[in-house]
Amino acid sequence: GFAVERDMHAGAFAAVRAVLNNYDEMSGLDPEDQRLVEHMEKQFRRNGVQLGAEQRQRVSWIDKRLGKLEIDFVRNISQDKSCVLLSCQELDGLPAEFFSNRKVKLSDGIKKLVVATRPADIKLVLQHATSEATRKTAYVAHANRCPENIALLREAVDLRLEKATLLGYASYAEYALEDSMIKTPGAVVEMEMDLVAKLLPLARKEMAQLCALKREEQEAAGLTFTGIYEWDYNRYTAQAAAQQSKLDVGQVKEYFALEMVLPGVLQLYASTLGLNIVEANGCSDVWHPRVQHYRVWEADGSAFIGDVLLDLYERPDKYQEVAVWPIRPGFEREDGSRETPVSALVASFPEPTAAVPHLLSHNSAISLVQALGHIFQNLCAKSKWACCKLPRDYMTISAQMFTQWMWQPAALRTFARHYQTNEPIPEELCARLAAAKAPNSALKELRQVFRGLYDIDIHTNGNFDVRSHYNEVAARVALVNNGDADVGKAATLAHLMEGYSGLYASFMLAAMASSDMFESRFATDIASPRAGADFRAEVLQPGGSRDPATSIERFLGRQPTSQAFLTSIGLHPVSHTRDVE
């Protein structure tokens, strides 16, 4: 489309190179303008403008084709209508609200409930269903959604490699990581394998505990224990967490009504970052009546910052995950005034009912807080130029930092209130919630690690079978056991078709760096105005106008390390723990 043609414009490339190669002209520019010129020249080269006409045309075609493949891949997931039919007996153990207003179909003369294979339904079945056969049926259906996406991913991997080769890179991973903080595939593998070495011993202990829980449950039912399979993971990790923390997940959800959490979290962001967030009632210039519009100002009213659009509730064919899109970037106009940014958060939470609001799980509330972190990153960036984009890993770091609020009693009690009584979440429940963070944490983090390694594998060596290799890496790195089930979960790994191809390791880098940043500056005051002002000035405001590593080091006063992250999940690193690179 237009963007591909614009980014391949030979005349614009020649003009940028003329400025870059003119010492007098470059030296007369301010640092932000110099960075813009360097960034534009590099991006033109990465787009292939310097190639011969035939190769340039091929790269342009690849970019357009990749755009279509990525759109189709994500659309297939969002429009997936697959389901399983399960009887009330098969769904024994599910909470009462699961059965409310659920469609019923006849199957072999038996009334069965329609259970969608989307994550919201399947996660509840996997956690609560007492029947292993039911859990397996639900898991296999969920894990085999969108089989047509495997061919799309395979073609995308091949085209990415071809493009990288035409541009002179050894692999697509090398191309993708060049603009990231971590820089090279070798550095990714080193970081991820270092984490595997640290996490795997603890993960094996956690897995042994899950085995003990399932064995006890099966023996009590007169069944033979054969192992922990992937369809068991949600059920027994929840039991292990509840056993160690004495946490009642259902009780926790009563304090996370979306309609109450959202304004509380927005206020916490506002007080920390020095903002005033006001809902704009009566705005009709949105794409759906359920979209909420907020306007953001400086806390003292001195300047307007930007607009936020929240599209939170499910509807047919809507994207199912929590995601943020910058609709309009902020930048400095030619006359010196600012174009203010507009950013949208899209989710697919169930609509509340007249009797009960939508109660978020703790994990869903974490996703909401992180997505809002992306929103305020987009709004608070105040660089001169809109086109100097942030690296994906840096964007993830700054957005993820305030998810630490979700385990801090001082933060939780500002927005987690009982949906019936409006009482803040009790201190004792906060303590149990914090205690539930460590159980199964090594197993959980290894799942992020294996996806990062899978991503690097397929984008370094394109010869892998993208479907089977996903399962092989999951089993080898993260102790995932699919038993005799043939599954294709790579077909729904949307991040690899949404801008994180070659960059999935960003999530682990972000987890380590953001833990360090929060622990170093917010541990004693979770909404410190001083730390918030520093975070906004040094991390958010510069945007892409300077090297992201510089921004983080200025906020911390040093390079980040992995120590706070490892400690938070139950590992106690020795003093020589390697810095996050």
C-alpha positions as CSV (number, residue, x, y, z in Angstrom):
1,G,0.0,0.0,0.0
2,F,0.9,3.7,0.4
3,A,3.2,3.1,3.4
4,V,5.3,0.6,1.4
5,E,5.6,2.9,-1.6
6,R,6.5,5.9,0.7
7,D,9.2,3.9,2.5
8,M,10.7,2.9,-0.8
9,H,10.9,6.4,-2.3
10,A,14.3,6.8,-4.0
11,G,14.1,10.5,-4.2
12,A,13.4,11.0,-0.5
13,F,16.3,8.5,0.3
14,A,18.6,10.6,-1.9
15,A,17.6,13.8,-0.1
16,V,18.1,12.3,3.4
17,R,21.5,10.9,2.4
18,A,22.6,14.3,1.1
19,V,21.9,15.8,4.5
20,L,23.5,12.9,6.4
21,N,26.7,13.2,4.3
22,N,26.9,17.0,4.6
23,Y,29.0,17.6,7.8
24,D,28.2,21.3,8.0
25,E,24.5,20.8,7.6
26,M,24.4,17.9,10.1
27,S,26.5,19.8,12.7
28,G,24.0,22.7,12.5
29,L,21.1,20.5,13.5
30,D,20.0,19.9,17.1
31,P,20.5,16.4,18.5
32,E,16.9,15.4,17.9
33,D,17.0,16.5,14.3
34,Q,20.3,14.7,13.8
35,R,18.7,11.5,15.2
36,L,15.8,11.9,12.8
37,V,18.1,12.1,9.8
38,E,20.1,9.1,10.9
39,H,16.9,7.2,11.7
40,M,15.3,7.9,8.3
41,E,18.5,7.0,6.4
42,K,18.7,3.7,8.3
43,Q,15.0,2.9,7.7
44,F,15.3,3.6,4.0
45,R,18.2,1.1,3.8
46,R,16.3,-1.4,5.9
47,N,13.4,-1.1,3.4
48,G,15.8,-1.8,0.4
49,V,15.8,1.6,-1.4
50,Q,19.5,1.2,-2.1
51,L,18.9,-2.1,-4.1
52,G,18.7,-2.5,-7.8
53,A,15.3,-2.0,-9.4
54,E,14.4,-5.7,-9.6
55,Q,15.4,-6.5,-6.0
56,R,13.7,-3.3,-4.8
57,Q,10.5,-4.3,-6.5
58,R,10.7,-7.8,-4.9
59,V,11.2,-6.3,-1.4
60,S,8.2,-4.0,-2.0
61,W,6.0,-7.0,-3.0
62,I,7.2,-9.0,0.0
63,D,6.2,-6.2,2.4
64,K,2.8,-5.9,0.8
65,R,2.3,-9.7,1.0
66,L,3.5,-9.8,4.6
67,G,1.0,-7.2,5.5
68,K,-1.9,-9.2,4.0
69,L,-0.6,-12.5,5.7
70,E,-0.5,-10.8,9.1
71,I,-3.9,-9.2,8.7
72,D,-5.4,-12.6,7.6
73,F,-3.7,-14.4,10.5
74,V,-5.1,-12.1,13.2
75,R,-8.5,-11.9,11.5
76,N,-8.8,-15.7,11.5
77,I,-8.2,-15.7,15.3
78,S,-10.7,-12.9,16.0
79,Q,-13.4,-14.4,13.8
80,D,-12.9,-17.9,14.9
81,K,-16.3,-19.5,15.8
82,S,-15.1,-22.9,16.8
83,C,-16.7,-24.5,19.9
84,V,-17.1,-27.8,21.7
85,L,-20.4,-29.3,23.0
86,L,-20.3,-30.5,26.6
87,S,-23.0,-31.7,28.9
88,C,-23.6,-30.3,32.4
89,Q,-22.2,-33.5,33.8
90,E,-19.0,-33.1,31.8
91,L,-18.8,-29.6,33.1
92,D,-19.0,-30.6,36.7
93,G,-17.0,-28.2,38.8
94,L,-17.6,-25.0,36.8
95,P,-18.9,-22.0,38.7
96,A,-22.6,-21.2,38.4
97,E,-22.1,-18.0,36.3
98,F,-20.5,-20.1,33.6
99,F,-23.9,-21.7,32.8
100,S,-25.8,-18.4,32.7
101,N,-27.4,-17.6,29.3
102,R,-25.3,-20.3,27.6
103,K,-26.6,-21.7,24.3
104,V,-27.7,-25.3,24.2
105,K,-27.6,-27.8,21.3
106,L,-28.7,-31.4,20.9
107,S,-26.0,-33.9,20.3
108,D,-27.0,-37.5,19.8
109,G,-30.2,-36.7,21.6
110,I,-28.5,-35.2,24.6
111,K,-28.7,-31.5,25.5
112,K,-25.2,-30.0,25.6
113,L,-23.9,-26.6,26.3
114,V,-22.0,-24.6,23.6
115,V,-18.5,-23.8,24.9
116,A,-16.5,-21.4,22.6
117,T,-12.8,-22.2,22.2
118,R,-11.9,-18.6,22.8
119,P,-9.6,-18.2,25.9
120,A,-12.3,-16.7,28.2
121,D,-14.4,-19.9,28.1
122,I,-11.6,-22.5,27.8
123,K,-9.5,-21.1,30.7
124,L,-12.5,-21.6,33.0
125,V,-13.0,-25.2,31.8
126,L,-9.3,-26.0,32.2
127,Q,-9.2,-24.6,35.7
128,H,-12.5,-25.9,37.1
129,A,-13.7,-29.0,35.3
130,T,-13.2,-32.1,37.5
131,S,-13.2,-34.5,34.5
132,E,-9.8,-34.9,32.9
133,A,-11.5,-36.1,29.7
134,T,-13.5,-32.8,29.6
135,R,-10.3,-30.8,30.1
136,K,-8.5,-32.7,27.4
137,T,-11.4,-32.2,24.9
138,A,-11.5,-28.5,25.6
139,Y,-7.7,-28.1,25.4
140,V,-7.3,-30.0,22.2
141,A,-10.1,-27.9,20.6
142,H,-8.6,-24.7,21.8
143,A,-5.1,-25.6,20.8
144,N,-6.2,-26.5,17.3
145,R,-8.0,-23.3,16.4
146,C,-7.3,-21.7,13.1
147,P,-5.3,-24.5,11.4
148,E,-5.2,-22.4,8.2
149,N,-2.9,-20.0,10.0
150,I,0.0,-22.5,10.0
151,A,0.4,-22.0,6.2
152,L,0.2,-18.3,6.7
153,L,3.0,-18.4,9.3
154,R,5.1,-20.7,7.2
155,E,4.8,-18.3,4.2
156,A,5.6,-15.3,6.4
157,V,8.7,-16.9,7.8
158,D,9.9,-17.7,4.3
159,L,9.3,-14.2,3.0
160,R,10.9,-12.6,6.0
161,L,14.1,-14.6,5.4
162,E,14.0,-13.8,1.7
163,K,13.7,-10.1,2.5
164,A,16.5,-10.1,5.1
165,T,18.8,-12.0,2.6
166,L,18.1,-9.4,-0.1
167,L,19.0,-6.7,2.3
168,G,22.3,-8.4,3.3
169,Y,21.4,-9.9,6.7
170,A,22.3,-13.4,7.7
171,S,18.7,-14.1,9.0
172,Y,15.4,-12.3,9.6
173,A,16.1,-12.4,13.3
174,E,19.3,-10.4,12.7
175,Y,17.3,-7.9,10.7
176,A,14.5,-7.6,13.3
177,L,16.8,-7.2,16.3
178,E,19.1,-4.6,14.7
179,D,16.7,-1.8,15.9
180,S,16.0,-3.4,19.3
181,M,17.7,-2.9,22.7
182,I,19.1,-6.5,22.7
183,K,20.6,-6.1,19.2
184,T,21.5,-9.7,18.1
185,P,20.1,-13.2,17.9
186,G,23.1,-14.5,19.9
187,A,22.3,-12.1,22.7
188,V,18.7,-13.3,22.8
189,V,19.7,-16.9,23.0
190,E,22.3,-16.2,25.7
191,M,19.7,-14.3,27.8
192,E,17.0,-16.9,27.3
193,M,19.3,-19.9,28.0
194,D,20.7,-18.2,31.1
195,L,17.1,-18.0,32.3
196,V,16.5,-21.6,31.5
197,A,19.5,-22.6,33.6
198,K,18.2,-20.6,36.5
199,L,14.5,-21.4,36.2
200,L,14.5,-25.1,35.3
201,P,15.5,-26.5,38.7
202,L,12.7,-24.5,40.4
203,A,10.3,-25.4,37.6
204,R,10.9,-29.1,38.2
205,K,10.1,-28.7,41.9
206,E,6.9,-26.9,40.9
207,M,6.0,-29.6,38.5
208,A,6.5,-32.3,41.2
209,Q,4.0,-30.4,43.3
210,L,1.5,-30.4,40.5
211,C,2.0,-34.1,40.0
212,A,1.4,-34.7,43.7
213,L,-1.9,-32.7,43.6
214,K,-3.2,-34.6,40.6
215,R,-2.1,-37.9,42.0
216,E,-3.9,-37.3,45.2
217,E,-7.1,-36.2,43.4
218,Q,-7.1,-39.1,41.1
219,E,-6.4,-41.7,43.7
220,A,-9.3,-40.3,45.8
221,A,-11.5,-40.9,42.7
222,G,-10.1,-44.4,42.1
223,L,-8.2,-43.4,39.0
224,T,-4.6,-44.1,37.9
225,F,-2.2,-41.2,37.8
226,T,-0.3,-41.1,34.4
227,G,1.2,-37.7,34.6
228,I,0.6,-33.9,34.2
229,Y,-0.5,-32.9,30.8
230,E,-1.1,-29.5,29.3
231,W,-4.9,-29.8,29.9
232,D,-4.0,-30.2,33.6
233,Y,-1.8,-27.1,33.9
234,N,-4.4,-24.4,34.7
235,R,-6.2,-26.6,37.2
236,Y,-3.3,-27.7,39.3
237,T,-1.3,-24.5,39.1
238,A,-4.4,-22.8,40.5
239,Q,-4.6,-25.4,43.2
240,A,-0.9,-25.1,44.1
241,A,-1.2,-21.3,44.3
242,A,-4.4,-21.6,46.5
243,Q,-2.7,-24.1,48.7
244,Q,0.4,-22.0,49.3
245,S,-1.4,-18.6,49.6
246,K,-4.8,-19.8,50.9
247,L,-6.2,-17.6,48.1
248,D,-9.8,-18.0,47.0
249,V,-9.8,-16.9,43.4
250,G,-13.5,-16.3,43.3
251,Q,-13.3,-14.1,46.4
252,V,-10.5,-12.0,44.7
253,K,-12.6,-11.4,41.6
254,E,-15.3,-9.8,43.7
255,Y,-12.8,-6.9,44.2
256,F,-12.1,-6.5,40.6
257,A,-15.3,-5.3,38.9
258,L,-14.1,-3.7,35.7
259,E,-16.4,-0.7,36.1
260,M,-14.8,0.1,39.5
261,V,-11.2,-0.9,38.7
262,L,-10.8,1.2,35.6
263,P,-11.4,4.7,37.1
264,G,-9.3,3.7,40.1
265,V,-6.3,2.6,38.0
266,L,-6.7,5.7,35.8
267,Q,-6.6,7.9,38.9
268,L,-3.4,6.1,40.1
269,Y,-1.7,6.7,36.8
270,A,-2.9,10.3,36.9
271,S,-1.5,11.0,40.4
272,T,1.8,9.2,39.7
273,L,2.4,10.9,36.4
274,G,1.1,14.3,37.2
275,L,-2.0,14.2,34.9
276,N,-5.7,15.0,35.0
277,I,-7.9,12.5,33.2
278,V,-11.5,13.5,32.4
279,E,-14.2,11.4,30.7
280,A,-15.6,13.2,27.7
281,N,-19.3,12.6,27.9
282,G,-21.5,12.8,24.8
283,C,-18.7,12.4,22.2
284,S,-20.1,10.8,19.1
285,D,-17.0,10.7,16.9
286,V,-16.2,7.1,17.8
287,W,-16.7,3.8,16.0
288,H,-19.1,2.2,18.5
289,P,-21.5,3.4,21.2
290,R,-19.7,1.4,23.9
291,V,-16.4,3.2,23.3
292,Q,-15.4,5.4,26.2
293,H,-13.5,8.7,25.5
294,Y,-11.2,10.4,28.0
295,R,-9.3,13.6,27.6
296,V,-5.9,14.0,29.4
297,W,-4.4,17.2,30.7
298,E,-1.5,18.3,32.8
299,A,-2.5,18.1,36.5
300,D,-2.3,21.9,36.8
301,G,-4.3,22.4,33.6
302,S,-1.5,24.1,31.9
303,A,-1.6,22.0,28.7
304,F,-3.7,19.4,27.0
305,I,-1.9,16.1,26.6
306,G,-4.1,13.9,24.3
307,D,-7.1,11.6,23.9
308,V,-7.8,8.1,25.1
309,L,-10.4,5.8,23.6
310,L,-11.3,2.6,25.4
311,D,-13.3,-0.1,23.6
312,L,-13.5,-2.8,26.3
313,Y,-16.5,-5.1,25.7
314,E,-16.9,-8.0,23.4
315,R,-19.0,-8.1,20.2
316,P,-19.1,-10.4,17.2
317,D,-15.9,-10.7,15.2
318,K,-14.0,-8.4,17.4
319,Y,-10.3,-8.8,18.2
320,Q,-10.2,-11.0,21.4
321,E,-7.0,-9.9,23.1
322,V,-6.2,-6.7,25.0
323,A,-4.2,-4.4,22.7
324,V,-3.3,-0.8,22.2
325,W,-3.2,1.1,18.9
326,P,-1.8,4.7,18.6
327,I,-4.4,6.2,16.3
328,R,-2.5,9.5,15.9
329,P,1.0,10.2,17.2
330,G,2.0,13.5,18.8
331,F,4.5,15.8,17.1
332,E,5.6,19.4,16.8
333,R,3.9,21.3,14.0
334,E,5.8,23.6,11.7
335,D,4.5,26.7,13.6
336,G,5.8,25.3,16.9
337,S,2.4,24.1,18.2
338,R,1.8,20.4,19.0
339,E,-0.4,17.8,17.4
340,T,-1.7,15.9,20.3
341,P,-1.8,12.1,20.3
342,V,-4.8,9.8,20.2
343,S,-4.5,6.3,21.5
344,A,-7.0,3.4,21.7
345,L,-7.2,0.4,24.0
346,V,-9.2,-2.5,22.7
347,A,-10.3,-5.5,24.7
348,S,-13.1,-8.1,24.6
349,F,-14.4,-8.4,28.1
350,P,-17.9,-9.8,28.6
351,E,-20.7,-7.3,28.9
352,P,-21.8,-6.8,32.5
353,T,-25.3,-7.9,33.4
354,A,-28.0,-6.1,35.4
355,A,-27.3,-8.2,38.4
356,V,-23.5,-8.6,38.3
357,P,-20.8,-6.4,36.8
358,H,-17.9,-8.0,34.8
359,L,-15.5,-9.3,37.4
360,L,-11.9,-9.4,36.2
361,S,-9.5,-12.2,37.2
362,H,-6.3,-10.9,38.7
363,N,-4.5,-11.8,35.5
364,S,-7.0,-9.9,33.4
365,A,-6.6,-6.8,35.6
366,I,-2.9,-7.1,35.1
367,S,-3.4,-7.0,31.4
368,L,-5.6,-4.0,31.7
369,V,-3.0,-2.1,33.8
370,Q,-0.2,-3.0,31.3
371,A,-2.3,-1.9,28.3
372,L,-2.9,1.4,30.1
373,G,0.8,1.7,30.5
374,H,1.1,1.6,26.7
375,I,-1.6,4.3,26.5
376,F,0.3,6.7,28.7
377,Q,3.6,5.9,27.0
378,N,1.9,7.1,23.7
379,L,0.4,10.1,25.3
380,C,3.4,11.3,27.4
381,A,6.0,11.0,24.7
382,K,6.9,14.6,23.6
383,S,9.4,14.2,20.9
384,K,9.6,16.7,18.0
385,W,9.1,14.1,15.3
386,A,6.4,11.4,15.1
387,C,8.4,9.0,12.9
388,C,11.2,8.1,15.4
389,K,9.4,5.1,16.8
390,L,10.4,3.3,19.9
391,P,11.9,-0.2,19.8
392,R,9.4,-2.9,20.7
393,D,11.4,-4.1,23.7
394,Y,11.6,-0.6,25.2
395,M,7.9,-0.1,24.7
396,T,7.2,-3.3,26.6
397,I,9.5,-2.3,29.4
398,S,7.9,1.0,30.2
399,A,4.4,-0.3,29.8
400,Q,5.0,-3.3,32.1
401,M,6.5,-1.5,35.0
402,F,3.3,-0.4,36.7
403,T,1.9,-3.9,36.6
404,Q,3.8,-4.2,39.9
405,W,1.0,-2.3,41.4
406,M,-1.1,-5.5,41.2
407,W,0.8,-7.1,44.1
408,Q,1.2,-3.9,46.3
409,P,-1.5,-3.5,49.0
410,A,-1.0,0.3,49.0
411,A,-1.9,0.4,45.3
412,L,-4.6,-2.3,45.3
413,R,-6.6,-0.6,48.1
414,T,-7.0,2.5,45.9
415,F,-8.9,0.7,43.1
416,A,-9.8,-2.9,44.2
417,R,-13.2,-2.5,45.9
418,H,-16.0,-5.0,46.5
419,Y,-18.5,-4.8,43.8
420,Q,-21.4,-4.9,46.3
421,T,-20.2,-3.1,49.4
422,N,-17.5,-0.7,47.9
423,E,-15.2,-1.7,50.7
424,P,-11.5,-1.8,49.7
425,I,-9.8,-5.1,49.4
426,P,-8.7,-6.2,52.9
427,E,-5.0,-6.1,53.8
428,E,-5.1,-9.8,54.6
429,L,-6.4,-10.6,51.1
430,C,-3.7,-8.4,49.6
431,A,-1.1,-10.3,51.5
432,R,-2.4,-13.6,50.2
433,L,-2.6,-12.2,46.7
434,A,1.1,-11.2,46.9
435,A,1.9,-14.6,48.3
436,A,0.3,-16.2,45.3
437,K,2.8,-14.5,42.9
438,A,5.7,-16.9,43.5
439,P,4.0,-20.3,43.2
440,N,4.5,-21.8,39.7
441,S,6.4,-18.7,38.7
442,A,9.3,-20.6,37.2
443,L,6.9,-22.7,35.1
444,K,5.1,-19.6,34.0
445,E,8.2,-17.7,33.0
446,L,9.6,-20.7,31.1
447,R,6.6,-20.4,28.9
448,Q,7.6,-16.9,27.9
449,V,11.2,-18.1,27.4
450,F,10.3,-21.0,25.1
451,R,8.2,-18.8,22.9
452,G,11.2,-16.4,22.6
453,L,13.5,-19.3,21.6
454,Y,10.9,-20.6,19.2
455,D,10.7,-17.2,17.6
456,I,14.5,-16.9,17.2
457,D,14.7,-20.5,15.9
458,I,12.2,-20.1,13.1
459,H,13.5,-16.7,12.2
460,T,17.2,-17.8,12.2
461,N,16.9,-21.2,10.5
462,G,13.9,-21.2,8.2
463,N,13.9,-25.0,7.8
464,F,11.9,-25.8,10.9
465,D,8.4,-27.1,10.6
466,V,6.7,-24.2,12.3
467,R,3.9,-26.4,13.8
468,S,5.9,-29.3,15.2
469,H,8.9,-27.2,16.3
470,Y,6.6,-25.1,18.6
471,N,5.7,-28.3,20.5
472,E,9.3,-29.6,20.6
473,V,10.6,-26.3,22.1
474,A,7.7,-26.2,24.6
475,A,8.5,-29.7,25.8
476,R,12.2,-29.3,26.0
477,V,12.4,-25.8,27.6
478,A,9.1,-25.4,29.5
479,L,8.2,-29.0,30.5
480,V,5.0,-28.8,28.4
481,N,3.5,-32.3,28.0
482,N,0.8,-32.7,25.3
483,G,0.6,-36.5,25.8
484,D,-0.9,-38.2,22.7
485,A,-2.7,-35.0,21.6
486,D,-1.6,-33.5,18.2
487,V,-1.9,-29.8,18.6
488,G,-1.0,-26.7,16.6
489,K,-0.8,-23.8,19.0
490,A,1.6,-21.9,16.7
491,A,-1.5,-21.1,14.7
492,T,-2.6,-18.7,17.4
493,L,0.7,-17.1,18.5
494,A,-0.5,-13.8,17.2
495,H,2.5,-11.8,18.4
496,L,4.6,-13.2,15.7
497,M,2.2,-11.7,13.2
498,E,1.6,-8.4,15.0
499,G,5.0,-6.8,15.1
500,Y,7.0,-9.1,17.4
501,S,8.4,-11.4,14.8
502,G,12.0,-11.9,15.8
503,L,11.3,-9.8,18.9
504,Y,9.3,-12.1,21.2
505,A,12.2,-12.1,23.7
506,S,11.2,-8.5,24.4
507,F,8.7,-9.7,27.0
508,M,11.4,-11.4,29.1
509,L,13.7,-8.4,28.8
510,A,10.9,-6.2,29.8
511,A,10.0,-8.4,32.8
512,M,13.6,-8.1,34.1
513,A,14.2,-4.4,33.5
514,S,10.7,-3.2,34.6
515,S,11.0,-5.2,37.9
516,D,14.3,-3.4,38.5
517,M,12.9,0.0,37.7
518,F,9.9,-0.4,40.0
519,E,11.8,-1.9,42.9
520,S,14.5,0.8,42.7
521,R,12.2,3.8,42.5
522,F,8.7,2.9,43.7
523,A,9.1,0.1,46.3
524,T,8.8,2.5,49.3
525,D,6.1,4.7,47.7
526,I,4.1,3.0,45.0
527,A,2.8,6.3,43.5
528,S,5.7,8.5,44.3
529,P,5.2,11.9,42.6
530,R,9.0,12.4,42.4
531,A,9.7,9.0,40.9
532,G,6.7,9.4,38.6
533,A,8.0,12.8,37.4
534,D,11.4,11.2,36.8
535,F,9.8,8.3,35.0
536,R,7.8,10.6,32.8
537,A,10.7,13.0,32.1
538,E,13.4,10.3,31.5
539,V,11.5,7.3,30.1
540,L,8.2,8.4,28.6
541,Q,8.8,12.0,27.4
542,P,11.9,11.4,25.2
543,G,10.0,8.9,23.1
544,G,12.2,7.9,20.2
545,S,14.3,11.1,20.3
546,R,17.2,9.3,22.0
547,D,18.7,5.9,22.7
548,P,16.3,4.0,24.9
549,A,19.1,2.5,26.9
550,T,20.1,6.0,27.9
551,S,16.6,6.8,29.1
552,I,16.5,3.7,31.4
553,E,20.0,4.4,32.7
554,R,19.1,8.0,33.5
555,F,16.0,6.9,35.4
556,L,17.9,4.2,37.4
557,G,21.2,6.0,37.7
558,R,22.8,2.7,36.4
559,Q,22.2,-0.2,34.0
560,P,19.3,-2.5,34.8
561,T,19.9,-5.9,36.3
562,S,17.8,-9.1,36.5
563,Q,18.1,-9.4,40.3
564,A,14.7,-7.8,41.3
565,F,12.9,-10.0,38.8
566,L,14.5,-13.3,39.9
567,T,13.9,-12.4,43.6
568,S,10.3,-11.7,42.8
569,I,9.7,-15.2,41.5
570,G,11.4,-17.0,44.3
571,L,15.0,-17.2,43.1
572,H,17.7,-15.5,45.1
573,P,20.5,-14.6,42.7
574,V,24.1,-14.3,43.8
575,S,25.9,-11.0,43.6
576,H,27.4,-11.6,40.2
577,T,24.0,-12.0,38.4
578,R,24.6,-10.7,34.8
579,D,23.1,-7.4,33.9
580,V,20.3,-7.3,31.4
581,E,21.9,-6.3,28.1
